[in-house]
Amino acid sequence: LNTFQENIYIRGAIFKREIPRLYNYTCAMSGMQISAMSNISMIDACHIVPFADSYDDTLNNGIALCPTLHRAFDRGLISISDDYTILINKNFIENTNSLYNLSQLKGKSLYLPTDTNMYPSLDNIQKHRIRFFHLGNASIYNSRNQDLFAESQIGFLWCRICENFCKTFFRLWSQDFFGLGG
């Protein structure tokens, strides 16, 4: 391992250990807390902005979630508002009669660390919402008034411009690199 890889490994281990501890081994969204005699944890340390995109293993880029909600968060089905309440992406279908439906979490306040300095970064939370608005063109309900949450028109336009630029750039680059002509 080189120094960079070693630092990432060490920081990653600290992140995975400390995020659940900060949340008292409790899922920030569901409140689930399972304590076991052995070294078993049912709570994941979830990156708000993916590590692969940011290399950010700071504690303010983390939130403690159970595995199912971790997956839903990573896939943009749920997000967090600036007042630390849960937002639900309306662009998926679920069985609302199920005891485990995501819609029941809409508007619920997060369980947060006792130390306010360890709260998730609002900047990172905004990046999470923007990322999924852009990638999935998703509409997310605002937890406070249930109105449609939409990014600014400028932000939406910027995402479309970036997306079109990237598609064009990749097409031209691949034609040149792979000798595909064009």
N, C-alpha and C positions, 0 to 999 in steps of 0.2 A: 504494500500500500504506500502511495505517496502521501505527503503531508496533507494535501487538500482532501484526499479520500479519507484519511484518518480523522481529520477534523469533522467531516460530514458524518462519519460513523459515530463519533463520540457525541456530537451535538444531537444527532438523531436519537440516540439512546436516552439522552437527558430529556429531550422533548417528549418522548414516549412515556417516560417515567413521571415527569413533573406535571404534565397537563392533567391527567386523571387525579393526581394528588391535589392540585389547586381546586378542583371541582369536588373534592371529597369523594372521589370515585363514584360520582353521580352523573348521569347523562344530563347535559344542560337543557335538553329539550323535553325529554319524557319524565325526568326525575327518577328513572330507574337506578337503583343502587343495590348491588349484590356483593356481599362480603363472604369470602370463603376462607377457610383455615389455611389452605395451601396458597401458593402464589398465582392464583387465577384471577384475571380481571375480565369483566364483561364490558368494560368501558374503554373506548379507543381514544387516542390522541389524534384529533383530526386537524389537518392544516386548513385554514380558511382560504388562503391563496395557495394553490398547490406548490409543494416544494420544488418540483421539476420546473416550474415557471419562475420562481422567485428566489430559490435557495434560502428561504427565510424560515429558520427554525426557532425564531424568538417565541417566547411564551405568549405574546400578544397576537401571534398568528395562529393560535391554537384554540381549540374548543373540545371539551370532552363529550363524546357521543357514543351511544350504543351502536353496535355494528350495522343494524338496519338503517338507522338514521344517518350514520356516517355515509353509507352508500347513497342514500337519498340526497344528502347535502352535496356530495361530490358530483352527483349527476344533475344537480340544479332543480330537483323537485321541491326542495325547501331552501329557504335562505333566512336572513336575519335583517330586521329593520334597524334604523339608527337609534331607536329607543329599546333595542334588545328584545324585541318580540318576534315571534316566528311568522314568516311569510310562506305562503304556499303557492307554488306555480300552478296555474289553472290548466295548463296544457298537458294533462294526463288524465286517465280514467282510472278510478279505483272503486272498490266496493265500499260504499259509505256505511253499509250495515255491519261491516267487520269491526270488531273491537279494536283492531290495530290500524285503522285508516289514518292517513296523514292529515286529512282535513280537520280532524278534531284538535290538532295542534295550532291551527290558525289563530293568531292574536295572543297566544299564550306567552307570558314573560319567561325569559331564560332563567335557569338556575345559574347564578354567576359566582365567581370566587369572592370570598369575603374582602379581600384586598382589591379596592377599585383600580389600583395601578396594574392589576393583572387581568382586567377586563379585555375582551377581544378588541383589537384596534378597529375603530370605525372606518378608517381608510381601507383596511383589508376587507371588512364586511362590504363596503361599497364596491370594491374590486370584484368580490364574489358575485354580487348582484349584476354588475355590468357584464361580467364574463358570460353568465348564463343568459342574460338578455340578448347579448350579441350572438352567441353560439346557437341557441335554440330559438331566437326571436321570440322568447317567452314573455307572456304577460304574468305579472305577479300581483296578487292582491295585497294592498296595504293593510297591515294588521289593525291599524287604529280606526279607520272609517270604512273599510272594506271596498273603497274605491279602487279602480284599476290603477296599479302602480306602473308608471311608464317612465323610462329614462327620458331626458330632454331630447327634443328633436335634433339638436346639434349633436348630441352623443350618438343618437341612432344613425344620423347621416354619416358621421365620422366612421362608425363601425362598418357601414356599407361601403364607404370609399376604401377603407383599409382592406376589407374582404375582396373587393374587386381588384385592387392593386395587387394583392397577394396571389390571387388566381392568375392574373395576367403575367406577373413576374414568374411564377412557377411554370406556367405553360411555355413561356419564351425560354426560360432557363433549361427546362427539360428537353425542348426541341434542340437547343444548342448542345447541351451536355450529352444527350443520348443520340445525337445526329438524326433526329426525327424529321428534320427539314421544316419547312413552313414558312 
